[in-house]
């Protein structure tokens, strides 16, 4: 298929583009490089440097790509920032996403795969979390993603645009070529690994008084390659709906730090900080629906594997991408 990927220069997008190309698809990457990196774009892909806020440009780009499917990663994704600058999140994640939806319909695209988030649920009524739980986001980031999910529902009903929306839990790890380098890094594993790399003195723990066994937040970590594979499984006609992507295992912040210490072979100093606004205590996925309906099965379900692959990439790229 010809696949148009927004945000393909970002962390998740770069690995998904790599896996799409490995699977034999033709890929066009559309990215403005405000969050992504040019050197994170697989050289086999066509690259378009542009902004989704420019309606004419994105419409022309989708048409020129002759896309059979759109895979939409491009978004702002920092929970804390969304609590201080909500307009940025609604403008980019909703308004610019709408431009892409209209471009897809205008170009006759048949399939749309969306990078959503478990943040659409808010604090869950039960764990592990299934797709039928109420969606009550507690931050503008989650709200913006939920708004786009609702837009997809109406575009399918009105325009016949078939879609799959994946609600991610915590993406982590790396492929051989591509890994995690955000200009402002808020994710736990890369921040932990900055310490043994000599780029930081300690890792910060935000909140130690949550109602969890060790007082720190519990999250479900999913390998970036497994995440990418789910998107490939979503492409065939007839596959549509909402799916959680996670491993079904939860690890606390302290547990993740411990696994990182074992991986790098040295202790990692920590500093305890107050809670961050908008952080639920525990988020763990049930991905049984994706397994049953899409045939998705993680190849790297263990946190030890995820951390080992991340550490390998960070050791090879201690300063991340050069651009």
N, C-alpha and C positions, 0 to 999 in steps of 0.2 A: 504494500500500500504506500501511497504518498501521504506522509504524516507531517503536519504543521505543528511545531512545538514552541509555545511561548515560554519564556524563562529557561530556555535550554542552555544558558550559560551559567545558571545557578547550580547549587549543590545537587538537589534531586534531579533537576532537568538534565544536567550534564551526563549523569549515569544512565538515565532513561534513554537519552539520545544514543549513547554508546550501545545499549542493549537493543534498541530498535534497529540500529544499523547492523549489528551482529546477527539479528534475526532476518535480515534481507530487505528491510523497508527502506524507502527513500525518505530522507528527513530534511526539512527546512526549519532552521532555528530562528526565531524572532525574539530579540532581546535588546533592551536599551542600555545594558551594562551598568546600571546604577547599583545593582546588587551582585550581578554575575561578573564573570571574568572571560575575556576573549580567549585566553589559552585553555579554558575549560570546555570549549566547544570542540567536539570531535572533528578532525580535519576532513572526514568523509561527508560531513553535512554541509548544506548550503546555509550561509549565515546572512541574516538581514538585521542591520543595526538601525532600530527605529523605536518609536514610542507608540503604545497602544492608545494613547490619548489623541493621536492624530487619526481621525476616522478615515480619511481618504487613503492614507499610507497603509494602514492595516488591512483595509478592504482590498486594495490593489495587491498587497503581499499574499493574502490568502488565495486570491484569484490566480496570481502568477504561479503559485506553488501547485495549482491543480489538486488541491488537497482532498483526499478521501476522508481524512479524519483530522481533528484538532485535538492536541493534548495540551491542556492549559495549566501551567505551573506558575506563571508570572503573578506575583503578589507580594505585598508587604506582610510580614509574618512574625512580628515581635509583639508578644502579648503586652509587655510593660509599656512599650512605646504607644500601643493603641489606646492605653488608658490615659495617656497625656496628649496625644494628637489623633483623636478619632477621625477627624476630617480626612487625613492622609489615607486612612484605611478604607473609608467608604468611597473616596474619590478613585483610588487605584483598584481596589478589589471588586468594587461594584460598578462604578461608572465606566472604567476602562474595560472591565470584563464584558459589559453590555456592548461596547463597540466591537469586541471580538465576536460575540454571539451574532450580532447583526451581519458582520463580515462573513461568518460561516454560512449563515442562511443565504446571503446574497450570492455566494460562490457555489451553492449547491452541495455543501459538505453534508455527509450522511451520519457521521459519528462524532461525538464530542466527549472527551474524557477529561474530567475535572479533578484537580488536586484540592480536595476539601480537608477537613480536620476534625479530630475528636473534640476540639474546642466548641463545636456547634452544640454539644450536649450540655456543657456546663457541668457542675457537680452531679454525678449520676445517681439515679435512684438505687441502682444495684451494680455490682461488679462480679464477673466480667460484663462489659457493656455490649449490648446487642443493638442492632439498627433501629429497633422499634421503640427505644427509649425516648422520652420527651426531650426536645431540644430547647434548652434554656441557657444560652450563652451568658457568661458573666463578664465578658470583655468585648470591645468593639471589633477586635480581630475575629473572634468566633461569630459575632453577629454578621459581619460582612460576608463571611463564607456561607452562612446560613441563607442570607439574602440571595446570594448567587445560586445556591441549590434550588431555591424557590423559582428563580428565573428560568433555570433549566427545565423544571417541571412544566412551566407554561409554554416554553419554546418547543418542547416535545409535543404538547397537546395541540398547539396552534400551527407550528411549522413542520411537525414531524421529525424534528431533530432528535435522533436517538442518542442517549447519553448514559455514561457511567460516572458516578461521583464516588471517589474514594476518600473516606474519612481516615486520615493518617493518625497514627499514634506517633511515637518519637522515632523519626528516621535517624539512622546512625551508621557508622562503618564507612567503607570506601571500596571502590573497585581497584584494579591494578593501576589504572591511569588517573582516575578522578576521585577527589575527596572533598572534605568540608573546609571551606575558607570563606567566612563571612567578614565583611569589613567591620561590622559590630557583632562580635560573637556572643550569643546568649545561650547557646546549647551546652549542656553539661559535659559531655564526653570530650569535645575538643578543648573546652576550657580546662578540664582536668589535665589533659595531655600537654597543655602549654607549660605546666610546671616541670615535668621531667625533660622537656625540650629546652629548659632554661629561659623561656619567654615570660614566665610569671613566677612569683615567689610562693604563691598559695592559690588554692581554689576556694571560692566563696560558697557557703551553704546558706541558701535563703529560706529561713524558717526551720526551727527545730522543735516546734511545739504543735505540730499537726497531729491529728488522732490516728497515728500509724505506730507500728511497733517500736521504731527508733526515733519517732518525732519528725522525720523528714519526708518530703513528698515521694510518692510511689508512682512510677511511670512504666509504660510498656515500650520496649525498644525493638525496632524492626530494622533489619539490614537493608541498606539502600538498594542492593541488587535485587533482593526479594520484592521490594517496593516497585522497582522498575518492571520486573517480570509480570506483576499484576496488571500493569498498564497495557502490556502486549496482549495478555489474555482478554482484555476488555475490547479489543479492536474488532473482532468478527461481528458481522451483522446479527442482530437478535439478542445480543447481550446488553442489558440495560438495568439501571437501578442504583441503589446506594449500598456501599459496602465498607465495612470497617477493615482496616489493614493493621494488624498487630500480631504479636506472638502468643498472647494470652497469659504471659508471665509478667509480674510486676516486680520492679527493683527499686528500692529506696535510694535516695541520693548517696547515703553512706555506703550502701551495698555496691553501687556503681564505682565509687571511689576505691573501694576495696578490690574490686576486679581489676581496675586500672593499675593499682599498686602491684598486684600479682603479675600483671602483664609486663610492666616496665621493670619490675624487680627492685623497687625502692619505695620508701614511704613518700606520701604526698601530703604536705601540710595543708590544713584547712583553717578558714576563718568563718565563724558563725555570724550571720547577718539577720535582720528582721525579714519577715515574709514579704514577698512581692505581691502587689495588688493583682487580683485576677487569677491566682494559682489555685486550682482545686487540689485537695489532699491526695486523691488517688484516682488514676485513670489507667484501666487495664481493658484490653479489647477482647471481645469474642469475634473471631474472624471465620466462624463456621459457615456463614453464608457465602463468603468468597470461596472457601474451600469446596463447598457443595456445588455452587452454581457456575463458578469459573474454573474449577479444577486447580485452584491456587494452593501451593504448598511451599512454605519457606524452606530454602536450602540451608540457611544459616540462622537457625532459631536461637542459638545460645549466645548470651551476652558476652561470654569469653571470646567467641568467634568474631563478634561485631567489634569489640574493643581491639582485638589483635589486628584486624584489617585496618581499622582507623589508625592505630599506632604505626603500622607499616607505612601507610601513606604519609603520615605526619613526619616520620623520620626521614623519608625521601624528599619531603617538601616542608622543611621546618618553618619557612616564611610564607607558606601557602603558594598561591599563584603569583607570578611576577607582574600581572596587570589586573 
